[in-house]
Amino acid sequence: MHMLFRTLLHILFLSRRKPDLGFYDVARTRFITLPTDLDINRHMNNGVYFSIMDVARFDALVRSGIFATMRDRDWYPVVASETITFRKSLSLWQRFTIESRVLGFDDKAVYMEQRFVRPGADGRPEIYAQGFIRARFLRKAGGTVPMAEVAEAFGAVPTDDVLPEWIERWGQDVALPPTRAEAPSVW
């Protein structure tokens, strides 16, 4: 329930008070580690990181105007794949920022990077965790929005932003086969 509250808080109030962004700009969304985020080890639960990444992505969508475009076209985003790597734990009441940015597209999905950042001992930003997301857009009436239509709606990827080859490979490696009949039996 607290993630729903956080999402609505950002979408309805906080995101609208921040500066507008371009789709390819870095969105910085601030958070604080709450008691409901903790696990038995008294640091942020690994699953909560993914939930907070969702909230930060919605902040970026609202601030870039993409949320309104999706609503007008009856689209909605879904995560197809995600991965995260941890460097340091976030503890109770620690303030942190999630930096979210679109890396680019392939023929089926859009890729994003999200970093959990806090000031380091030297005052420079220190990455506590880093996640990568592969997402698609679906139509409320049914079906997937073709990536060419997504790119047309959101603008072309800047020429200096080239989707890293390793992330395209990751996207292919973690994708499930289209149907259950094609999946190898491992049970």
Secondary structure, DSSP 8 states (H G I E B T S, - for coil): -HHHHHHHHIIIIIGGGS----TTS-EEEEEE--GGGB-TTSBB-HHHHHHHHHHHHHHHHHHHTHHHHHHHHTEEEEEEEEEEEESS--BTT-EEEEEEEEEEE-SS-EEEEEEEEEE-TTSSEEEEEEEEEEEEEEETTSSB--HHHHHHHH----TT----HHHHHHHHHH---SSGGGS----
